[in-house]
Amino acid sequence: MNKNTAYGNKFIDTLAQEIKLAFPEAKGYSARNLRYMKRFAREITDQNFLQTVSAKLPWSHNLVLIEKLKTMESRYWYGVKAIENGWSVAVLEHQIATGLIDREQGGKL
């Protein structure tokens, strides 16, 4: 896919269309979601995170972690909290927006 990124978003748009034609019953392969998958694969490379946090959270929670947080440490911290407390996406977003990590960790991460 790296060689094809030179073609810009057309490649992903075309890929999304081809997946839809080949697997019409498959869900979650829109061009937008494929872009999220690409970003996720580039940014989340820590195997420990993938096995202990990411695999235990729904895709929507993982998207919030990569969209709203910049460091792996903060992503890990909020991901673990979401698992432990059974947070919905809305609660996870709220906790990030209100800086729960700073309140509990004193800004250490």
Backbone as a chain_set.jsonl record, in Angstrom:
{"seq": "MNKNTAYGNKFIDTLAQEIKLAFPEAKGYSARNLRYMKRFAREITDQNFLQTVSAKLPWSHNLVLIEKLKTMESRYWYGVKAIENGWSVAVLEHQIATGLIDREQGGKL", "coords": {"N": [[0.818, -1.192, 0.0], [2.106, 1.2, 0.473], [3.45, 2.191, -1.851], [1.295, 2.972, -3.313], [0.269, 5.13, -1.947], [1.156, 7.446, -3.007], [-0.65, 8.113, -4.879], [-2.558, 9.359, -3.49], [-5.686, 9.891, -1.839], [-7.294, 8.573, -3.604], [-6.58, 5.92, -3.997], [-7.351, 4.626, -1.597], [-10.079, 5.191, -1.66], [-10.807, 3.777, -3.977], [-10.075, 1.19, -3.192], [-11.902, 0.784, -1.081], [-14.299, 0.743, -2.533], [-13.861, -1.529, -4.119], [-13.698, -3.548, -2.179], [-16.294, -3.426, -1.211], [-17.714, -4.27, -3.47], [-16.685, -6.861, -3.834], [-17.26, -8.093, -1.414], [-20.141, -7.73, -0.492], [-21.689, -8.015, 1.813], [-20.062, -7.39, 3.897], [-19.181, -5.219, 6.557], [-17.932, -2.026, 7.672], [-15.814, -1.225, 6.066], [-15.533, 1.251, 4.816], [-14.222, 4.068, 2.973], [-13.433, 6.057, 4.736], [-13.174, 4.614, 7.156], [-11.151, 2.837, 6.406], [-9.051, 4.63, 6.177], [-8.775, 5.321, 8.867], [-7.952, 2.807, 9.81], [-5.479, 2.586, 8.566], [-4.099, 4.705, 9.773], [-4.19, 3.815, 12.436], [-2.63, 1.466, 12.24], [-0.157, 2.588, 11.647], [0.399, 4.191, 13.891], [-0.007, 2.682, 16.224], [2.041, 0.532, 17.342], [3.05, -0.885, 19.401], [3.298, -3.985, 20.771], [2.515, -4.948, 23.281], [0.534, -3.096, 24.053], [-1.311, -3.576, 21.997], [-2.104, -6.218, 22.575], [-2.958, -6.169, 25.275], [-4.622, -3.971, 25.693], [-5.83, -2.705, 23.306], [-6.971, -4.95, 21.952], [-8.985, -5.638, 23.669], [-10.841, -3.678, 23.592], [-13.619, -2.111, 21.91], [-13.636, -1.149, 18.413], [-14.463, 1.518, 18.108], [-13.704, 2.704, 20.536], [-10.925, 2.45, 20.347], [-10.48, 4.175, 18.214], [-11.092, 6.647, 19.397], [-8.981, 6.793, 21.226], [-6.738, 7.081, 19.494], [-7.416, 9.378, 18.124], [-7.803, 11.418, 20.024], [-5.657, 11.435, 21.787], [-2.136, 11.874, 22.165], [0.18, 10.527, 23.077], [1.585, 7.258, 23.636], [1.625, 6.419, 26.249], [-0.474, 7.835, 27.504], [-2.596, 6.887, 25.979], [-2.531, 4.184, 26.65], [-3.061, 4.364, 29.425], [-5.687, 5.54, 29.566], [-7.023, 3.614, 28.046], [-6.796, 1.287, 29.634], [-8.237, 2.171, 31.872], [-10.762, 2.472, 30.695], [-11.376, -0.189, 30.114], [-11.316, -1.379, 32.697], [-13.39, 0.015, 33.967], [-15.558, -0.228, 32.302], [-16.308, 1.749, 30.436], [-18.354, 3.644, 28.206], [-18.072, 4.905, 24.824], [-18.741, 7.611, 24.888], [-18.333, 8.25, 27.597], [-15.59, 7.728, 27.814], [-14.581, 9.7, 26.049], [-15.436, 11.97, 27.454], [-13.975, 11.716, 29.858], [-11.384, 12.014, 28.892], [-11.545, 14.611, 27.802], [-11.995, 16.111, 30.096], [-9.697, 15.774, 31.483], [-8.994, 13.548, 33.209], [-6.724, 11.984, 33.643], [-4.797, 13.831, 34.461], [-5.88, 14.697, 36.86], [-5.814, 12.356, 38.383], [-3.197, 11.409, 38.143], [-1.644, 13.584, 38.543], [-0.58, 14.965, 36.386], [1.578, 13.476, 35.437], [1.889, 11.944, 33.131]], "CA": [[0.0, 0.0, 0.0], [2.949, 2.38, 0.55], [3.678, 2.745, -3.178], [0.048, 3.548, -3.796], [-0.107, 6.354, -1.24], [1.49, 8.567, -3.884], [-1.866, 8.429, -5.616], [-3.455, 10.065, -2.588], [-6.863, 9.219, -1.296], [-7.981, 7.787, -4.629], [-6.301, 4.506, -3.775], [-8.21, 4.139, -0.513], [-11.456, 5.245, -2.156], [-10.961, 2.652, -4.902], [-10.025, -0.035, -2.392], [-13.183, 0.666, -0.376], [-15.299, 0.338, -3.521], [-13.586, -2.907, -4.521], [-14.09, -4.421, -1.065], [-17.76, -3.447, -1.181], [-18.17, -5.107, -4.589], [-16.275, -8.251, -3.618], [-17.88, -8.602, -0.182], [-21.234, -6.785, -0.238], [-22.251, -8.162, 3.159], [-19.063, -6.929, 4.884], [-19.386, -3.872, 7.09], [-16.773, -1.404, 8.296], [-14.714, -1.003, 5.129], [-15.698, 2.506, 4.085], [-12.954, 4.771, 2.758], [-13.108, 6.736, 5.993], [-12.707, 3.625, 8.124], [-9.854, 2.349, 5.931], [-8.058, 5.647, 6.568], [-8.545, 5.121, 10.304], [-7.166, 1.583, 9.967], [-4.113, 2.92, 8.156], [-3.516, 5.513, 10.847], [-4.024, 2.939, 13.593], [-1.482, 0.587, 11.981], [1.073, 3.391, 11.704], [0.642, 4.782, 15.207], [-0.059, 1.712, 17.319], [2.968, -0.547, 17.001], [3.454, -1.55, 20.638], [2.606, -5.269, 20.879], [1.889, -5.041, 24.601], [-0.696, -2.318, 23.973], [-2.244, -4.278, 21.112], [-2.614, -7.429, 23.216], [-3.578, -5.963, 26.588], [-5.617, -2.895, 25.701], [-6.552, -2.56, 22.05], [-7.753, -6.157, 21.64], [-10.1, -5.753, 24.612], [-11.741, -2.542, 23.399], [-14.237, -2.013, 20.59], [-12.968, -0.289, 17.446], [-14.807, 2.92, 18.372], [-12.862, 3.158, 21.642], [-9.575, 2.589, 19.81], [-10.452, 5.401, 17.419], [-11.012, 7.772, 20.332], [-7.624, 6.83, 21.774], [-5.775, 7.631, 18.535], [-7.833, 10.716, 17.713], [-7.787, 12.413, 21.1], [-4.447, 11.372, 22.614], [-0.913, 11.892, 21.359], [1.24, 9.635, 23.551], [1.205, 5.873, 23.918], [1.401, 6.305, 27.691], [-1.835, 8.285, 27.817], [-3.514, 5.95, 25.338], [-2.541, 2.987, 27.493], [-3.699, 4.689, 30.698], [-7.133, 5.674, 29.354], [-7.533, 2.326, 27.583], [-6.932, 0.414, 30.806], [-9.359, 2.695, 32.672], [-12.004, 2.154, 29.976], [-11.623, -1.623, 30.305], [-11.61, -1.627, 34.112], [-14.635, 0.649, 34.39], [-16.623, -0.479, 31.338], [-16.759, 3.029, 29.888], [-18.848, 3.799, 26.844], [-17.264, 5.86, 24.066], [-19.05, 8.955, 25.388], [-17.665, 8.423, 28.895], [-14.156, 7.812, 27.521], [-14.336, 11.039, 25.502], [-15.616, 12.928, 28.548], [-12.847, 11.598, 30.788], [-10.224, 12.609, 28.22], [-11.769, 16.057, 27.69], [-11.925, 16.755, 31.414], [-8.364, 15.567, 32.033], [-8.95, 12.609, 34.332], [-5.344, 11.542, 33.865], [-4.109, 14.87, 35.238], [-6.424, 14.702, 38.221], [-5.395, 11.155, 39.112], [-1.749, 11.207, 38.08], [-0.944, 14.841, 38.786], [0.107, 15.391, 35.17], [2.83, 12.725, 35.267], [2.018, 11.357, 31.791]], "C": [[0.862, 1.256, 0.0], [3.199, 3.008, -0.815], [2.434, 3.469, -3.678], [-0.357, 4.819, -3.072], [0.251, 7.585, -2.052], [0.269, 8.997, -4.693], [-2.897, 9.129, -4.745], [-4.62, 9.213, -2.14], [-7.613, 8.392, -2.335], [-7.768, 6.296, -4.428], [-7.234, 3.936, -2.714], [-9.667, 4.149, -0.942], [-11.743, 4.059, -3.079], [-10.971, 1.327, -4.153], [-11.345, -0.264, -1.658], [-14.285, 0.193, -1.325], [-15.113, -1.122, -3.93], [-13.961, -3.899, -3.422], [-15.607, -4.551, -1.021], [-18.324, -4.331, -2.297], [-17.858, -6.584, -4.353], [-16.98, -8.897, -2.431], [-19.031, -7.679, 0.226], [-21.825, -6.87, 1.169], [-21.305, -7.648, 4.244], [-19.331, -5.482, 5.281], [-18.061, -3.338, 7.625], [-15.61, -1.123, 7.367], [-14.947, 0.222, 4.248], [-14.326, 3.148, 3.902], [-12.508, 5.466, 4.042], [-12.529, 5.753, 7.016], [-11.368, 3.017, 7.699], [-8.743, 3.348, 6.26], [-7.745, 5.553, 8.061], [-7.684, 3.877, 10.546], [-5.7, 1.829, 9.625], [-3.409, 3.72, 9.249], [-3.24, 4.659, 12.082], [-2.784, 2.059, 13.419], [-0.162, 1.341, 12.056], [1.413, 3.833, 13.121], [0.711, 3.772, 16.343], [0.79, 0.503, 16.935], [3.414, -1.339, 18.224], [2.638, -2.834, 20.827], [1.909, -5.449, 22.222], [0.557, -4.295, 24.613], [-1.737, -3.056, 23.133], [-2.881, -5.48, 21.797], [-3.387, -7.155, 24.496], [-4.672, -4.915, 26.599], [-6.459, -2.917, 24.432], [-7.456, -3.749, 21.737], [-8.984, -6.3, 22.522], [-11.115, -4.623, 24.473], [-12.39, -2.604, 22.022], [-13.459, -1.026, 19.708], [-13.243, 1.184, 17.738], [-13.978, 3.499, 19.515], [-11.418, 3.37, 21.171], [-9.445, 3.853, 18.968], [-10.348, 6.628, 18.307], [-9.591, 7.901, 20.871], [-6.624, 7.415, 20.781], [-6.139, 9.045, 18.098], [-7.579, 11.774, 18.784], [-6.478, 12.48, 21.878], [-3.207, 11.235, 21.744], [0.138, 10.877, 21.799], [0.707, 8.23, 23.802], [0.913, 5.69, 25.401], [-0.019, 6.718, 28.059], [-2.875, 7.382, 27.167], [-3.659, 4.673, 26.171], [-3.325, 3.247, 28.775], [-5.22, 4.767, 30.546], [-7.751, 4.365, 28.862], [-7.756, 1.361, 28.727], [-8.105, 0.868, 31.663], [-10.698, 2.355, 32.013], [-12.374, 0.688, 30.152], [-12.061, -1.896, 31.736], [-12.989, -1.127, 34.522], [-15.796, 0.447, 33.423], [-17.181, 0.788, 30.708], [-17.315, 2.885, 28.477], [-17.904, 4.765, 26.121], [-17.489, 7.272, 24.599], [-18.349, 9.228, 26.715], [-16.157, 8.547, 28.688], [-13.803, 9.202, 26.991], [-14.443, 12.1, 26.587], [-14.424, 12.902, 29.5], [-11.573, 12.193, 30.184], [-10.36, 14.128, 28.195], [-11.624, 16.781, 29.021], [-10.616, 16.468, 32.14], [-8.283, 14.66, 33.243], [-7.518, 12.188, 34.653], [-4.564, 12.551, 34.711], [-4.592, 14.897, 36.677], [-5.919, 13.513, 39.029], [-3.884, 10.974, 39.17], [-0.952, 12.479, 38.365], [-0.124, 15.3, 37.591], [1.405, 14.658, 34.891], [2.991, 12.131, 33.875], [1.966, 12.423, 30.737]], "O": [[0.389, 2.304, -0.44], [3.166, 4.232, -0.939], [2.532, 4.47, -4.388], [-1.249, 5.527, -3.54], [-0.294, 8.662, -1.812], [0.19, 10.142, -5.137], [-3.989, 9.455, -5.211], [-4.54, 7.986, -2.075], [-8.478, 7.592, -1.979], [-8.675, 5.498, -4.663], [-7.837, 2.881, -2.913], [-10.414, 3.221, -0.628], [-12.789, 3.419, -2.975], [-11.779, 0.446, -4.447], [-11.847, -1.388, -1.621], [-15.102, -0.654, -0.965], [-16.086, -1.862, -4.072], [-14.485, -4.975, -3.711], [-16.142, -5.641, -0.821], [-19.298, -5.055, -2.088], [-18.682, -7.451, -4.644], [-17.262, -10.096, -2.441], [-18.904, -6.926, 1.191], [-22.4, -5.898, 1.658], [-21.716, -7.49, 5.393], [-19.664, -4.641, 4.447], [-17.175, -4.112, 7.987], [-14.515, -0.809, 7.835], [-14.596, 0.221, 3.068], [-13.377, 2.802, 4.606], [-11.325, 5.452, 4.381], [-11.518, 6.035, 7.658], [-10.535, 2.714, 8.553], [-7.624, 2.951, 6.585], [-6.592, 5.69, 8.47], [-6.79, 3.895, 11.393], [-4.799, 1.342, 10.308], [-2.263, 3.439, 9.599], [-2.18, 4.77, 12.698], [-1.982, 1.923, 14.342], [0.847, 0.782, 12.487], [2.582, 3.848, 13.507], [1.421, 3.993, 17.324], [0.312, -0.428, 16.286], [4.088, -2.36, 18.087], [1.424, -2.774, 21.02], [0.831, -6.039, 22.289], [-0.438, -4.808, 25.126], [-2.903, -3.148, 23.517], [-4.072, -5.733, 21.618], [-4.373, -7.837, 24.777], [-5.568, -4.971, 27.442], [-7.671, -3.127, 24.49], [-8.592, -3.562, 21.301], [-9.926, -7.007, 22.163], [-12.135, -4.616, 25.161], [-11.782, -3.094, 21.07], [-12.72, -0.179, 20.209], [-12.339, 2.012, 17.624], [-13.589, 4.666, 19.465], [-10.771, 4.347, 21.549], [-8.413, 4.524, 19.006], [-9.595, 7.553, 18.001], [-9.059, 9.008, 20.959], [-5.742, 8.175, 21.183], [-5.258, 9.827, 17.739], [-7.184, 12.898, 18.472], [-6.214, 13.472, 22.557], [-3.229, 10.561, 20.713], [0.916, 10.409, 20.968], [-0.463, 8.04, 24.134], [0.049, 4.895, 25.771], [-0.688, 6.034, 28.833], [-3.93, 7.139, 27.752], [-4.761, 4.159, 26.366], [-4.163, 2.434, 29.166], [-5.956, 4.136, 31.305], [-8.882, 4.042, 29.224], [-8.787, 0.69, 28.789], [-8.886, 0.04, 32.132], [-11.655, 1.991, 32.697], [-13.548, 0.356, 30.319], [-13.066, -2.57, 31.962], [-13.676, -1.762, 35.322], [-16.908, 0.902, 33.693], [-18.385, 0.891, 30.473], [-16.811, 2.107, 27.668], [-17.036, 5.372, 26.748], [-16.539, 8.042, 24.746], [-17.829, 10.324, 26.927], [-15.514, 9.384, 29.322], [-12.832, 9.809, 27.441], [-13.634, 13.026, 26.636], [-13.923, 13.953, 29.9], [-10.776, 12.806, 30.894], [-9.417, 14.848, 28.523], [-11.182, 17.929, 29.066], [-10.444, 16.874, 33.29], [-7.577, 14.968, 34.204], [-7.155, 12.054, 35.821], [-3.77, 12.169, 35.57], [-3.805, 15.098, 37.602], [-5.628, 13.644, 40.218], [-3.357, 10.442, 40.147], [0.277, 12.446, 38.421], [0.909, 15.95, 37.757], [2.256, 15.177, 34.169], [4.115, 11.838, 33.465], [2.058, 12.12, 29.547]]}, "num_chains": 1, "name": "protein.A"}
